[in-house]
Amino acid sequence: MQLRSTLLLFALSVVTAGQACAQQSKSAREADSTRTSLSSGSPVVRAAKSNGAANVPASGGRLVEPRAESPHFDFIRRTFTDFCYCWDKGKETRDWSARHFDLIMSGNLGAWKELDPKVVTLRYALLVSTLDEANKDKPSINGKFLDDMRRWYARHPEFRMEDAFLHKQGPGRADSASRLNPHIWSSNRFVGNPTDPGWRAYSIDRMKWIAKEDDVGGIFLDEIDRGTAAKAYRSSREFQGADSTVWQNALVSLIGDISKAIAPKMLQINAAGYSGRDWEKALGEAAGSVHLETLNRATQELPSVWDVVDWYVKHNVYADFVGLETWDDLARPSMAKRYPGGDYASPPLRGKMVQLASYYMVIPSDPQRLGIQIENVRGYVPDSVAMRVMEYDIGHPLGERRVVMNERDPLDQRARVYRRDFDHAIVMMRPVAYWADTVMTNETKVKVPLPEGGPWLRLQPDGTTKPATDLWLRNSDAVILVHR
């Protein structure tokens, strides 16, 4: 879960470097194969050629009140990681949260269920490793489960507990003294062997025990990421010299067995850093649900991320599309010059509108198959970033997203504008289209033709509207247009 901060620091450093070198690299930057060069430095662009008649959204969009029980809305599915334990923040926050989120991970799951019996609640757990005994956390079936293992193996003498763990390469016995003991995030761990029959049987039983609680709607498995697993498996004696597909296939099949064992409850995995690799896809299909941590990135390249999300949705894998930049990240004083508010009142509002538009670019016809989480950080109080625009009923998508403009901005960065039509709105977005196009200041804005069928109103973050007489989009910018 701490990958978010690492990626964000990288993003901010790249933004700074990008501003300094944008003009110098202008002539050297590789052009898109579809590039149409501007004849001058002015940010005037040409409309893309029509690719067929587009559906013109009808009027009728409006702010709606959430239902008391999930799903709270027909057009969006909001999710929340309860780092802040909302039930400690007062009745107003509790009531607001229970009316807006359809899926909750962690926190007081029973309390969530009392206010919304239909909300999906996920219990946090580890699978690849367990916290070792030196860790100061209390033993638990979720993360520090050595004591639970000992009791289980005592009841199952056909298995040897030591065989469940990975061990350091080298001579000698595979015993507790030779176990791999990597430091992962803030704790030392013992890593399990996904090919060992005892570890597999114990893991399935443990997950069934966690899932049997009435207030648990499923399990969230953290740290199923390629980096953490690969480093441990490759350095072990058990997989020394073995092809990586051996442990990859073993972990995929274990997750698939767990998913079947706890069905119909949900199994969601967090393989932070999704890149569309075949193994990551196989893990997602085996689990049936993925937590796409940090992938909804306002200040980083997005089109390739959308392709990853599309794949999961089309293969019936439920996904939570989780934001990278938090409100506080975007509100830093240093961001004002790098990422000004533009046509919105502040940098955080601009960034959150980009994350929302990004979600709408990939949402399927059934929005209950894709969740959005725009804040994923400890201490976040949900109703402090209410964004009533997320309660504006834009309807369902009328088709796929499409590129309606592909030009260069005054700093010679890609100005690729996407459009997607909905029942009651048009979402238009200029994402960061290439990893090196990192300048997002007002100098990057380009004029984009308004869609036919107007006049149009521009949705504001608070759910109000204002007339859209023209449209300028900066690098990393978005607008939602509705009929007057």
C-alpha positions, 0 to 999 in steps of 0.5 A: 500500500506504500507504493503510492508515495514512492510513485508520487515522489517520482512523478513530482520529480519528473514534473520539475525536470520536465519544466526545465527541459521542455523547450530544449528537448522540443526539437529532439522529441520523437514525433507520434506517427499520427502527429500533425505539426502546428505551423506556429507556436499558437495553441490553435488546433484542428478538429479530428476527422469524423469517424462516423456520426456520434451519438448526441447525448440527450438532456436530463442529467441532474444531481441525484440523492444516493440510495440508503443501500448499495448500490447508491447510484446507477451510474458510478460505483465508489469504493473506500479504504477505511484507513481513518476508521470513519466510525471515530470521526462522528455521526455526520461522517459515518452517515455520509460515508455509508450513503456513498460507498458501495465497497469498503476495505478494512475498518469496522466492517460490522458498523458499516453493515449496520448502516448499509446491509448491502455494502461489500466489506473486505477484510485485509489479509496477507497471503505471500508472507507472514509477519515474523515473531520479532514483529511487535504486532499482536498475533492475528489470522490476517497478518501475523499468523504463525501461532495459528499455523502451529495449531493447524499443523498440530491438527494435520500431522500429514504435513510438516510446517517447516516445508511451508516456508522458503529458505535461503540458498546454501548447504544445511537443513531447511530449518527455522534458522535458514528461513528467508526473512526479507524486510517488506515495507515496515516488517520482517517476514517469513515467505510461504512456498506456493507449491507446498501442499501443506502451505496451500491447504493451510492458506485455503483453510485460513481464508475460509475462516476469515470469510465465514464472519457475517460482516465480511463480504470478502477478502482483500489480499495485499502484496500480490505484486510481482516485485515482492514475490519475485525477489523472495522466490528467486532467492530461495533454495526451493526455486533455485534454478527454476523457471519463474513460471513454476512459482507464478503458476503455483501462486495463480492456482492457489489464488484461484483455489481460494477464490472458489473456496470462499465463493460467493464472497469476493476475493480481491488482490492488490498487485500494485504496479499493474502493467498488463503482464500475462502473469498479472492478468492470470492473477486477476482472472484467478481472483475475480477482482483486482485493486488497481492501486495508484493507477488512476494518475492525473499527473502521469501517462494514462492511455496505456493504463486504460488499456489495462483496465479495459482488459480486466473489465472485458474479462469479467474481473471486477476492478477498483480504479484507485487514484495516485494523487491525493487532495493534499498532494495536489494542494502542496504550495509547490504544485501551484506553478507546476499544476495550476487550477486552470479553469477550476478553482484549485489544483486539487479540483483540477486533478480530481476532475481528471481522475473522475474523467479517467474513470468515465473513459473506462467505465463499462455499461454496467458501472457495478463492474468498476469502482473508483477510489479517488483518495487512498491515504491514511487520515482521509476523512471521506466527506472532506472531499465530497465532490458533488459532481460524482453525484451528477447522473450522466447516465451510461456510456453510448460507446467507447472512448475515441480520440477527437484531436491529436496535435502538439501544444505550444511546448511541443508536447502531445495534445491528444484529446479523448471524448466519450459520450454518455446518456446525459453528458460528453466527457472530454479529456486531455491526459498525459499521453506520453511519459516524458510530456510532463509540463502541465502548466497554463502554457500547455493549453490548446483550444478544442472545438466544442462538440456539435449539439450545444449549447453546453454547460460545464460541470463544476466539482461541486455539481453546479454548472456554468456556460461553456462558450469555448474549451481550452485543455491543458496537459492533464485536463478534463471537462464534463459537458451537459446540455443547457 
